[in-house]
Amino acid sequence: MPILHPNDPDFCEIGCPICVAARKGNKVAKFFQNIALAVTFGGCWWGRARKRKYGVPPDQPVPPK
């Protein structure tokens, strides 16, 4: 977990155990991700950085180019 790099959008995309599993369809991970999105108003640091870079929230896949 890149604690020293909170603005790394690629961690949310490929490394976050909750977000990656939730996007793949894991119901338990999706449950925890929904709680985090509600409590933090948009996700963790990495999820918000991902939204700035890719334009989609952490719970949605990146659209193909």
All heavy atoms as a GROMACS GRO file, in nm:
protein
  506
    1MET      N    1   0.085  -0.118   0.000
    1MET     CA    2   0.000   0.000   0.000
    1MET      C    3   0.090   0.124   0.000
    1MET      O    4   0.171   0.141   0.090
    1MET     CB    5  -0.090  -0.003   0.123
    1MET     CG    6  -0.192   0.106   0.125
    1MET     SD    7  -0.300   0.096   0.268
    1MET     CE    8  -0.421  -0.017   0.211
    2PRO      N    9   0.079   0.209  -0.098
    2PRO     CA   10   0.168   0.326  -0.107
    2PRO      C   11   0.124   0.439  -0.015
    2PRO      O   12   0.069   0.540  -0.059
    2PRO     CB   13   0.157   0.366  -0.254
    2PRO     CG   14   0.022   0.320  -0.295
    2PRO     CD   15  -0.005   0.196  -0.216
    3ILE      N   16   0.148   0.423   0.114
    3ILE     CA   17   0.108   0.523   0.213
    3ILE      C   18   0.175   0.658   0.185
    3ILE      O   19   0.115   0.762   0.203
    3ILE     CB   20   0.145   0.475   0.355
    3ILE    CG1   21   0.069   0.348   0.388
    3ILE    CG2   22   0.119   0.583   0.459
    3ILE    CD1   23  -0.080   0.362   0.397
    4LEU      N   24   0.298   0.656   0.137
    4LEU     CA   25   0.369   0.781   0.112
    4LEU      C   26   0.329   0.847  -0.020
    4LEU      O   27   0.373   0.957  -0.049
    4LEU     CB   28   0.520   0.756   0.116
    4LEU     CG   29   0.573   0.702   0.249
    4LEU    CD1   30   0.721   0.673   0.240
    4LEU    CD2   31   0.543   0.798   0.362
    5HIS      N   32   0.247   0.780  -0.100
    5HIS     CA   33   0.202   0.834  -0.228
    5HIS      C   34   0.049   0.830  -0.235
    5HIS      O   35  -0.008   0.750  -0.309
    5HIS     CB   36   0.262   0.755  -0.344
    5HIS     CG   37   0.411   0.751  -0.342
    5HIS    ND1   38   0.489   0.859  -0.374
    5HIS    CD2   39   0.496   0.651  -0.310
    5HIS    CE1   40   0.615   0.827  -0.362
    5HIS    NE2   41   0.623   0.701  -0.322
    6PRO      N   42  -0.020   0.916  -0.161
    6PRO     CA   43  -0.167   0.908  -0.156
    6PRO      C   44  -0.234   0.953  -0.285
    6PRO      O   45  -0.354   0.931  -0.301
    6PRO     CB   46  -0.204   1.000  -0.040
    6PRO     CG   47  -0.090   1.093  -0.029
    6PRO     CD   48   0.031   1.016  -0.070
    7ASN      N   49  -0.163   1.013  -0.378
    7ASN     CA   50  -0.224   1.058  -0.502
    7ASN      C   51  -0.187   0.967  -0.619
    7ASN      O   52  -0.178   1.012  -0.732
    7ASN     CB   53  -0.181   1.202  -0.532
    7ASN     CG   54  -0.239   1.297  -0.431
    7ASN    OD1   55  -0.352   1.282  -0.389
    7ASN    ND2   56  -0.161   1.394  -0.390
    8ASP      N   57  -0.168   0.839  -0.592
    8ASP     CA   58  -0.132   0.742  -0.696
    8ASP      C   59  -0.259   0.672  -0.746
    8ASP      O   60  -0.308   0.580  -0.682
    8ASP     CB   61  -0.033   0.640  -0.640
    8ASP     CG   62   0.014   0.541  -0.743
    8ASP    OD1   63  -0.010   0.563  -0.863
    8ASP    OD2   64   0.078   0.441  -0.704
    9PRO      N   65  -0.315   0.715  -0.860
    9PRO     CA   66  -0.440   0.656  -0.908
    9PRO      C   67  -0.422   0.512  -0.954
    9PRO      O   68  -0.518   0.434  -0.955
    9PRO     CB   69  -0.479   0.746  -1.024
    9PRO     CG   70  -0.352   0.805  -1.072
    9PRO     CD   71  -0.267   0.820  -0.949
   10ASP      N   72  -0.301   0.473  -0.990
   10ASP     CA   73  -0.279   0.338  -1.039
   10ASP      C   74  -0.287   0.234  -0.928
   10ASP      O   75  -0.314   0.118  -0.955
   10ASP     CB   76  -0.145   0.330  -1.112
   10ASP     CG   77  -0.146   0.418  -1.236
   10ASP    OD1   78  -0.250   0.423  -1.305
   10ASP    OD2   79  -0.043   0.483  -1.263
   11PHE      N   80  -0.264   0.275  -0.803
   11PHE     CA   81  -0.281   0.180  -0.693
   11PHE      C   82  -0.426   0.136  -0.684
   11PHE      O   83  -0.455   0.018  -0.669
   11PHE     CB   84  -0.236   0.239  -0.559
   11PHE     CG   85  -0.261   0.145  -0.444
   11PHE    CD1   86  -0.184   0.032  -0.428
   11PHE    CD2   87  -0.363   0.168  -0.353
   11PHE    CE1   88  -0.207  -0.056  -0.325
   11PHE    CE2   89  -0.387   0.083  -0.249
   11PHE     CZ   90  -0.308  -0.031  -0.234
   12CYS      N   91  -0.519   0.229  -0.697
   12CYS     CA   92  -0.661   0.194  -0.693
   12CYS      C   93  -0.697   0.107  -0.812
   12CYS      O   94  -0.776   0.015  -0.801
   12CYS     CB   95  -0.748   0.319  -0.692
   12CYS     SG   96  -0.925   0.286  -0.680
   13GLU      N   97  -0.637   0.134  -0.925
   13GLU     CA   98  -0.670   0.062  -1.048
   13GLU      C   99  -0.619  -0.082  -1.046
   13GLU      O  100  -0.690  -0.172  -1.090
   13GLU     CB  101  -0.612   0.137  -1.168
   13GLU     CG  102  -0.646   0.078  -1.301
   13GLU     CD  103  -0.794   0.076  -1.331
   13GLU    OE1  104  -0.869   0.161  -1.282
   13GLU    OE2  105  -0.836  -0.014  -1.405
   14ILE      N  106  -0.497  -0.106  -0.996
   14ILE     CA  107  -0.440  -0.240  -1.008
   14ILE      C  108  -0.397  -0.305  -0.876
   14ILE      O  109  -0.372  -0.424  -0.874
   14ILE     CB  110  -0.319  -0.241  -1.104
   14ILE    CG1  111  -0.209  -0.150  -1.051
   14ILE    CG2  112  -0.360  -0.205  -1.243
   14ILE    CD1  113  -0.079  -0.158  -1.128
   15GLY      N  114  -0.390  -0.228  -0.767
   15GLY     CA  115  -0.333  -0.284  -0.645
   15GLY      C  116  -0.422  -0.289  -0.523
   15GLY      O  117  -0.394  -0.365  -0.430
   16CYS      N  118  -0.526  -0.210  -0.519
   16CYS     CA  119  -0.611  -0.204  -0.400
   16CYS      C  120  -0.692  -0.334  -0.385
   16CYS      O  121  -0.766  -0.371  -0.476
   16CYS     CB  122  -0.705  -0.085  -0.409
   16CYS     SG  123  -0.816  -0.072  -0.267
   17PRO      N  124  -0.678  -0.403  -0.272
   17PRO     CA  125  -0.749  -0.530  -0.257
   17PRO      C  126  -0.901  -0.515  -0.253
   17PRO      O  127  -0.974  -0.606  -0.294
   17PRO     CB  128  -0.695  -0.587  -0.127
   17PRO     CG  129  -0.638  -0.471  -0.054
   17PRO     CD  130  -0.596  -0.371  -0.156
   18ILE      N  131  -0.951  -0.403  -0.206
   18ILE     CA  132  -1.096  -0.382  -0.200
   18ILE      C  133  -1.151  -0.340  -0.336
   18ILE      O  134  -1.245  -0.401  -0.388
   18ILE     CB  135  -1.132  -0.276  -0.093
   18ILE    CG1  136  -1.087  -0.321   0.046
   18ILE    CG2  137  -1.281  -0.247  -0.094
   18ILE    CD1  138  -1.156  -0.445   0.098
   19CYS      N  139  -1.095  -0.239  -0.395
   19CYS     CA  140  -1.149  -0.184  -0.520
   19CYS      C  141  -1.137  -0.281  -0.637
   19CYS      O  142  -1.231  -0.297  -0.714
   19CYS     CB  143  -1.081  -0.052  -0.555
   19CYS     SG  144  -1.122   0.080  -0.439
   20VAL      N  145  -1.022  -0.345  -0.649
   20VAL     CA  146  -1.003  -0.438  -0.760
   20VAL      C  147  -1.101  -0.555  -0.748
   20VAL      O  148  -1.166  -0.594  -0.846
   20VAL     CB  149  -0.856  -0.486  -0.766
   20VAL    CG1  150  -0.840  -0.597  -0.869
   20VAL    CG2  151  -0.765  -0.371  -0.799
   21ALA      N  152  -1.113  -0.609  -0.629
   21ALA     CA  153  -1.206  -0.721  -0.608
   21ALA      C  154  -1.351  -0.678  -0.629
   21ALA      O  155  -1.430  -0.753  -0.688
   21ALA     CB  156  -1.188  -0.778  -0.467
   22ALA      N  157  -1.387  -0.558  -0.587
   22ALA     CA  158  -1.525  -0.510  -0.605
   22ALA      C  159  -1.556  -0.490  -0.752
   22ALA      O  160  -1.666  -0.524  -0.798
   22ALA     CB  161  -1.544  -0.380  -0.528
   23ARG      N  162  -1.463  -0.437  -0.828
   23ARG     CA  163  -1.486  -0.419  -0.971
   23ARG      C  164  -1.494  -0.552  -1.044
   23ARG      O  165  -1.559  -0.563  -1.148
   23ARG     CB  166  -1.377  -0.332  -1.033
   23ARG     CG  167  -1.394  -0.185  -1.000
   23ARG     CD  168  -1.303  -0.097  -1.082
   23ARG     NE  169  -1.162  -0.123  -1.061
   23ARG     CZ  170  -1.086  -0.059  -0.973
   23ARG    NH1  171  -1.137   0.035  -0.896
   23ARG    NH2  172  -0.958  -0.088  -0.962
   24LYS      N  173  -1.432  -0.656  -0.990
   24LYS     CA  174  -1.439  -0.789  -1.050
   24LYS      C  175  -1.566  -0.863  -1.011
   24LYS      O  176  -1.593  -0.970  -1.063
   24LYS     CB  177  -1.318  -0.872  -1.010
   24LYS     CG  178  -1.191  -0.828  -1.080
   24LYS     CD  179  -1.075  -0.918  -1.043
   24LYS     CE  180  -0.949  -0.874  -1.115
   24LYS     NZ  181  -0.835  -0.960  -1.081
   25GLY      N  182  -1.644  -0.808  -0.916
   25GLY     CA  183  -1.772  -0.867  -0.881
   25GLY      C  184  -1.781  -0.933  -0.745
   25GLY      O  185  -1.883  -0.993  -0.713
   26ASN      N  186  -1.679  -0.923  -0.662
   26ASN     CA  187  -1.682  -0.981  -0.530
   26ASN      C  188  -1.783  -0.904  -0.443
   26ASN      O  189  -1.767  -0.784  -0.421
   26ASN     CB  190  -1.542  -0.976  -0.468
   26ASN     CG  191  -1.535  -1.043  -0.334
   26ASN    OD1  192  -1.622  -1.027  -0.249
   26ASN    ND2  193  -1.429  -1.120  -0.315
   27LYS      N  194  -1.885  -0.973  -0.395
   27LYS     CA  195  -1.994  -0.906  -0.321
   27LYS      C  196  -1.948  -0.851  -0.186
   27LYS      O  197  -1.993  -0.746  -0.144
   27LYS     CB  198  -2.111  -1.002  -0.302
   27LYS     CG  199  -2.180  -1.034  -0.432
   27LYS     CD  200  -2.296  -1.127  -0.411
   27LYS     CE  201  -2.359  -1.160  -0.545
   27LYS     NZ  202  -2.476  -1.246  -0.529
   28VAL      N  203  -1.859  -0.922  -0.118
   28VAL     CA  204  -1.810  -0.875   0.012
   28VAL      C  205  -1.726  -0.748  -0.007
   28VAL      O  206  -1.743  -0.649   0.066
   28VAL     CB  207  -1.728  -0.985   0.082
   28VAL    CG1  208  -1.666  -0.933   0.210
   28VAL    CG2  209  -1.815  -1.106   0.111
   29ALA      N  210  -1.639  -0.749  -0.106
   29ALA     CA  211  -1.557  -0.631  -0.135
   29ALA      C  212  -1.645  -0.515  -0.178
   29ALA      O  213  -1.620  -0.400  -0.142
   29ALA     CB  214  -1.453  -0.663  -0.242
   30LYS      N  215  -1.748  -0.542  -0.255
   30LYS     CA  216  -1.840  -0.438  -0.300
   30LYS      C  217  -1.911  -0.375  -0.179
   30LYS      O  218  -1.931  -0.253  -0.174
   30LYS     CB  219  -1.942  -0.497  -0.398
   30LYS     CG  220  -2.035  -0.399  -0.458
   30LYS     CD  221  -1.963  -0.314  -0.559
   30LYS     CE  222  -2.063  -0.226  -0.631
   30LYS     NZ  223  -1.998  -0.120  -0.705
   31PHE      N  224  -1.949  -0.458  -0.082
   31PHE     CA  225  -2.014  -0.409   0.039
   31PHE      C  226  -1.921  -0.311   0.113
   31PHE      O  227  -1.962  -0.200   0.148
   31PHE     CB  228  -2.050  -0.527   0.129
   31PHE     CG  229  -2.102  -0.488   0.263
   31PHE    CD1  230  -2.231  -0.438   0.278
   31PHE    CD2  231  -2.022  -0.499   0.376
   31PHE    CE1  232  -2.278  -0.402   0.403
   31PHE    CE2  233  -2.069  -0.463   0.501
   31PHE     CZ  234  -2.198  -0.414   0.514
   32PHE      N  235  -1.795  -0.351   0.133
   32PHE     CA  236  -1.700  -0.264   0.203
   32PHE      C  237  -1.667  -0.139   0.121
   32PHE      O  238  -1.649  -0.031   0.175
   32PHE     CB  239  -1.574  -0.340   0.240
   32PHE     CG  240  -1.593  -0.434   0.355
   32PHE    CD1  241  -1.583  -0.571   0.337
   32PHE    CD2  242  -1.624  -0.386   0.481
   32PHE    CE1  243  -1.602  -0.658   0.444
   32PHE    CE2  244  -1.644  -0.472   0.588
   32PHE     CZ  245  -1.634  -0.608   0.569
   33GLN      N  246  -1.662  -0.153  -0.009
   33GLN     CA  247  -1.635  -0.038  -0.094
   33GLN      C  248  -1.750   0.063  -0.086
   33GLN      O  249  -1.726   0.184  -0.079
   33GLN     CB  250  -1.614  -0.082  -0.239
   33GLN     CG  251  -1.573   0.032  -0.329
   33GLN     CD  252  -1.560  -0.011  -0.473
   33GLN    OE1  253  -1.649  -0.078  -0.525
   33GLN    NE2  254  -1.452   0.026  -0.535
   34ASN      N  255  -1.873   0.015  -0.084
   34ASN     CA  256  -1.987   0.106  -0.072
   34ASN      C  257  -1.986   0.180   0.062
   34ASN      O  258  -2.020   0.299   0.067
   34ASN     CB  259  -2.119   0.030  -0.090
   34ASN     CG  260  -2.143  -0.006  -0.234
   34ASN    OD1  261  -2.094   0.059  -0.325
   34ASN    ND2  262  -2.220  -0.111  -0.256
   35ILE      N  263  -1.946   0.113   0.166
   35ILE     CA  264  -1.934   0.178   0.297
   35ILE      C  265  -1.827   0.287   0.290
   35ILE      O  266  -1.848   0.400   0.335
   35ILE     CB  267  -1.902   0.076   0.408
   35ILE    CG1  268  -2.024  -0.012   0.433
   35ILE    CG2  269  -1.861   0.146   0.537
   35ILE    CD1  270  -1.998  -0.128   0.526
   36ALA      N  271  -1.712   0.254   0.233
   36ALA     CA  272  -1.602   0.352   0.222
   36ALA      C  273  -1.643   0.470   0.136
   36ALA      O  274  -1.611   0.584   0.169
   36ALA     CB  275  -1.478   0.285   0.165
   37LEU      N  276  -1.714   0.446   0.027
   37LEU     CA  277  -1.758   0.556  -0.059
   37LEU      C  278  -1.855   0.648   0.014
   37LEU      O  279  -1.851   0.769  -0.003
   37LEU     CB  280  -1.823   0.501  -0.187
   37LEU     CG  281  -1.729   0.439  -0.289
   37LEU    CD1  282  -1.807   0.367  -0.397
   37LEU    CD2  283  -1.638   0.544  -0.348
   38ALA      N  284  -1.942   0.591   0.096
   38ALA     CA  285  -2.039   0.671   0.169
   38ALA      C  286  -1.974   0.750   0.284
   38ALA      O  287  -2.005   0.868   0.304
   38ALA     CB  288  -2.150   0.582   0.225
   39VAL      N  289  -1.883   0.686   0.354
   39VAL     CA  290  -1.822   0.750   0.471
   39VAL      C  291  -1.722   0.858   0.429
   39VAL      O  292  -1.715   0.964   0.492
   39VAL     CB  293  -1.752   0.643   0.560
   39VAL    CG1  294  -1.666   0.707   0.666
   39VAL    CG2  295  -1.856   0.552   0.621
   40THR      N  296  -1.648   0.835   0.323
   40THR     CA  297  -1.543   0.929   0.284
   40THR      C  298  -1.586   1.022   0.171
   40THR      O  299  -1.503   1.098   0.121
   40THR     CB  300  -1.416   0.854   0.239
   40THR    OG1  301  -1.449   0.773   0.127
   40THR    CG2  302  -1.359   0.770   0.351
   41PHE      N  303  -1.711   1.015   0.130
   41PHE     CA  304  -1.764   1.104   0.026
   41PHE      C  305  -1.686   1.094  -0.105
   41PHE      O  306  -1.642   1.193  -0.160
   41PHE     CB  307  -1.770   1.250   0.074
   41PHE     CG  308  -1.850   1.269   0.198
   41PHE    CD1  309  -1.788   1.296   0.318
   41PHE    CD2  310  -1.988   1.256   0.195
   41PHE    CE1  311  -1.862   1.312   0.434
   41PHE    CE2  312  -2.063   1.272   0.310
   41PHE     CZ  313  -2.000   1.300   0.430
   42GLY      N  314  -1.668   0.973  -0.155
   42GLY     CA  315  -1.604   0.957  -0.285
   42GLY      C  316  -1.488   0.860  -0.286
   42GLY      O  317  -1.426   0.841  -0.389
   43GLY      N  318  -1.459   0.797  -0.176
   43GLY     CA  319  -1.352   0.699  -0.174
   43GLY      C  320  -1.228   0.748  -0.102
   43GLY      O  321  -1.218   0.862  -0.060
   44CYS      N  322  -1.132   0.658  -0.093
   44CYS     CA  323  -1.006   0.689  -0.025
   44CYS      C  324  -0.922   0.780  -0.113
   44CYS      O  325  -0.961   0.819  -0.221
   44CYS     CB  326  -0.932   0.559   0.006
   44CYS     SG  327  -0.884   0.469  -0.143
   45TRP      N  328  -0.800   0.811  -0.066
   45TRP     CA  329  -0.710   0.899  -0.142
   45TRP      C  330  -0.688   0.847  -0.283
   45TRP      O  331  -0.692   0.921  -0.380
   45TRP     CB  332  -0.574   0.908  -0.075
   45TRP     CG  333  -0.573   0.972   0.059
   45TRP    CD1  334  -0.648   1.078   0.098
   45TRP    CD2  335  -0.492   0.936   0.171
   45TRP    NE1  336  -0.618   1.109   0.227
   45TRP    CE2  337  -0.523   1.024   0.274
   45TRP    CE3  338  -0.397   0.837   0.192
   45TRP    CZ2  339  -0.461   1.016   0.398
   45TRP    CZ3  340  -0.336   0.830   0.314
   45TRP    CH2  341  -0.368   0.918   0.416
   46TRP      N  342  -0.662   0.717  -0.292
   46TRP     CA  343  -0.629   0.658  -0.421
   46TRP      C  344  -0.752   0.653  -0.512
   46TRP      O  345  -0.741   0.672  -0.632
   46TRP     CB  346  -0.570   0.518  -0.401
   46TRP     CG  347  -0.451   0.525  -0.312
   46TRP    CD1  348  -0.328   0.572  -0.343
   46TRP    CD2  349  -0.446   0.487  -0.175
   46TRP    NE1  350  -0.246   0.565  -0.234
   46TRP    CE2  351  -0.315   0.513  -0.128
   46TRP    CE3  352  -0.538   0.433  -0.085
   46TRP    CZ2  353  -0.274   0.486   0.001
   46TRP    CZ3  354  -0.497   0.407   0.043
   46TRP    CH2  355  -0.366   0.434   0.085
   47GLY      N  356  -0.869   0.630  -0.454
   47GLY     CA  357  -0.992   0.631  -0.533
   47GLY      C  358  -1.024   0.769  -0.587
   47GLY      O  359  -1.068   0.783  -0.701
   48ARG      N  360  -1.001   0.871  -0.507
   48ARG     CA  361  -1.025   1.008  -0.555
   48ARG      C  362  -0.923   1.046  -0.661
   48ARG      O  363  -0.955   1.113  -0.759
   48ARG     CB  364  -1.024   1.105  -0.438
   48ARG     CG  365  -1.147   1.090  -0.349
   48ARG     CD  366  -1.161   1.203  -0.249
   48ARG     NE  367  -1.049   1.214  -0.157
   48ARG     CZ  368  -1.043   1.157  -0.038
   48ARG    NH1  369  -1.145   1.085   0.005
   48ARG    NH2  370  -0.938   1.172   0.040
   49ALA      N  371  -0.798   1.001  -0.645
   49ALA     CA  372  -0.696   1.027  -0.747
   49ALA      C  373  -0.730   0.955  -0.876
   49ALA      O  374  -0.712   1.008  -0.986
   49ALA     CB  375  -0.558   0.983  -0.697
   50ARG      N  376  -0.785   0.835  -0.865
   50ARG     CA  377  -0.828   0.760  -0.983
   50ARG      C  378  -0.940   0.833  -1.055
   50ARG      O  379  -0.945   0.840  -1.178
   50ARG     CB  380  -0.872   0.620  -0.942
   50ARG     CG  381  -0.918   0.533  -1.057
   50ARG     CD  382  -0.961   0.396  -1.002
   50ARG     NE  383  -1.005   0.310  -1.108
   50ARG     CZ  384  -1.131   0.299  -1.148
   50ARG    NH1  385  -1.225   0.370  -1.089
   50ARG    NH2  386  -1.163   0.218  -1.245
   51LYS      N  387  -1.032   0.890  -0.978
   51LYS     CA  388  -1.142   0.965  -1.040
   51LYS      C  389  -1.091   1.088  -1.113
   51LYS      O  390  -1.140   1.122  -1.221
   51LYS     CB  391  -1.246   1.004  -0.935
   51LYS     CG  392  -1.367   1.070  -0.995
   51LYS     CD  393  -1.476   1.092  -0.894
   51LYS     CE  394  -1.597   1.152  -0.964
   51LYS     NZ  395  -1.709   1.167  -0.875
   52ARG      N  396  -0.992   1.156  -1.056
   52ARG     CA  397  -0.935   1.272  -1.124
   52ARG      C  398  -0.864   1.232  -1.253
   52ARG      O  399  -0.873   1.301  -1.353
   52ARG     CB  400  -0.836   1.345  -1.032
   52ARG     CG  401  -0.901   1.428  -0.925
   52ARG     CD  402  -0.802   1.517  -0.853
   52ARG     NE  403  -0.693   1.445  -0.790
   52ARG     CZ  404  -0.694   1.397  -0.666
   52ARG    NH1  405  -0.802   1.414  -0.591
   52ARG    NH2  406  -0.590   1.334  -0.617
   53LYS      N  407  -0.793   1.120  -1.251
   53LYS     CA  408  -0.715   1.079  -1.368
   53LYS      C  409  -0.802   1.016  -1.476
   53LYS      O  410  -0.790   1.049  -1.593
   53LYS     CB  411  -0.605   0.980  -1.328
   53LYS     CG  412  -0.519   0.937  -1.445
   53LYS     CD  413  -0.405   0.849  -1.403
   53LYS     CE  414  -0.320   0.808  -1.524
   53LYS     NZ  415  -0.209   0.721  -1.483
   54TYR      N  416  -0.889   0.922  -1.438
   54TYR     CA  417  -0.966   0.845  -1.536
   54TYR      C  418  -1.109   0.895  -1.554
   54TYR      O  419  -1.177   0.856  -1.648
   54TYR     CB  420  -0.969   0.698  -1.498
   54TYR     CG  421  -0.832   0.634  -1.496
   54TYR    CD1  422  -0.774   0.591  -1.378
   54TYR    CD2  423  -0.760   0.618  -1.614
   54TYR    CE1  424  -0.649   0.532  -1.376
   54TYR    CE2  425  -0.634   0.560  -1.613
   54TYR     CZ  426  -0.580   0.517  -1.494
   54TYR     OH  427  -0.456   0.460  -1.493
   55GLY      N  428  -1.159   0.977  -1.462
   55GLY     CA  429  -1.293   1.032  -1.474
   55GLY      C  430  -1.405   0.941  -1.429
   55GLY      O  431  -1.522   0.969  -1.456
   56VAL      N  432  -1.372   0.832  -1.362
   56VAL     CA  433  -1.474   0.741  -1.311
   56VAL      C  434  -1.448   0.713  -1.163
   56VAL      O  435  -1.333   0.709  -1.120
   56VAL     CB  436  -1.480   0.608  -1.390
   56VAL    CG1  437  -1.528   0.629  -1.530
   56VAL    CG2  438  -1.346   0.539  -1.391
   57PRO      N  439  -1.554   0.692  -1.084
   57PRO     CA  440  -1.533   0.662  -0.942
   57PRO      C  441  -1.470   0.524  -0.924
   57PRO      O  442  -1.468   0.443  -1.016
   57PRO     CB  443  -1.674   0.669  -0.884
   57PRO     CG  444  -1.766   0.660  -0.998
   57PRO     CD  445  -1.695   0.705  -1.119
   58PRO      N  446  -1.422   0.496  -0.804
   58PRO     CA  447  -1.353   0.369  -0.778
   58PRO      C  448  -1.438   0.245  -0.798
   58PRO      O  449  -1.386   0.137  -0.816
   58PRO     CB  450  -1.309   0.379  -0.633
   58PRO     CG  451  -1.325   0.519  -0.592
   58PRO     CD  452  -1.418   0.583  -0.687
   59ASP      N  453  -1.570   0.260  -0.796
   59ASP     CA  454  -1.655   0.141  -0.810
   59ASP      C  455  -1.693   0.109  -0.954
   59ASP      O  456  -1.765   0.014  -0.979
   59ASP     CB  457  -1.781   0.157  -0.724
   59ASP     CG  458  -1.863   0.278  -0.763
   59ASP    OD1  459  -1.810   0.369  -0.828
   59ASP    OD2  460  -1.982   0.279  -0.727
   60GLN      N  461  -1.644   0.185  -1.050
   60GLN     CA  462  -1.675   0.161  -1.190
   60GLN      C  463  -1.548   0.134  -1.268
   60GLN      O  464  -1.444   0.192  -1.241
   60GLN     CB  465  -1.746   0.282  -1.250
   60GLN     CG  466  -1.880   0.311  -1.185
   60GLN     CD  467  -1.943   0.436  -1.242
   60GLN    OE1  468  -1.893   0.496  -1.336
   60GLN    NE2  469  -2.054   0.475  -1.184
   61PRO      N  470  -1.557   0.048  -1.370
   61PRO     CA  471  -1.438   0.021  -1.452
   61PRO      C  472  -1.404   0.139  -1.542
   61PRO      O  473  -1.491   0.220  -1.576
   61PRO     CB  474  -1.478  -0.101  -1.534
   61PRO     CG  475  -1.627  -0.098  -1.538
   61PRO     CD  476  -1.671  -0.033  -1.410
   62VAL      N  477  -1.279   0.148  -1.580
   62VAL     CA  478  -1.235   0.253  -1.672
   62VAL      C  479  -1.287   0.219  -1.811
   62VAL      O  480  -1.270   0.106  -1.858
   62VAL     CB  481  -1.081   0.262  -1.672
   62VAL    CG1  482  -1.033   0.360  -1.776
   62VAL    CG2  483  -1.030   0.299  -1.535
   63PRO      N  484  -1.352   0.314  -1.877
   63PRO     CA  485  -1.402   0.286  -2.012
   63PRO      C  486  -1.288   0.268  -2.111
   63PRO      O  487  -1.184   0.333  -2.098
   63PRO     CB  488  -1.487   0.409  -2.046
   63PRO     CG  489  -1.439   0.516  -1.957
   63PRO     CD  490  -1.384   0.449  -1.834
   64PRO      N  491  -1.307   0.182  -2.210
   64PRO     CA  492  -1.201   0.166  -2.311
   64PRO      C  493  -1.185   0.293  -2.393
   64PRO      O  494  -1.280   0.368  -2.412
   64PRO     CB  495  -1.248   0.049  -2.396
   64PRO     CG  496  -1.394   0.039  -2.372
   64PRO     CD  497  -1.420   0.098  -2.236
   65LYS      N  498  -1.065   0.314  -2.446
   65LYS     CA  499  -1.039   0.436  -2.523
   65LYS      C  500  -1.101   0.430  -2.660
   65LYS      O  501  -1.114   0.344  -2.730
   65LYS     CB  502  -0.890   0.459  -2.536
   65LYS     CG  503  -0.829   0.500  -2.405
   65LYS     CD  504  -0.684   0.535  -2.423
   65LYS     CE  505  -0.627   0.581  -2.291
   65LYS     NZ  506  -0.490   0.617  -2.301
   0.00000   0.00000   0.00000
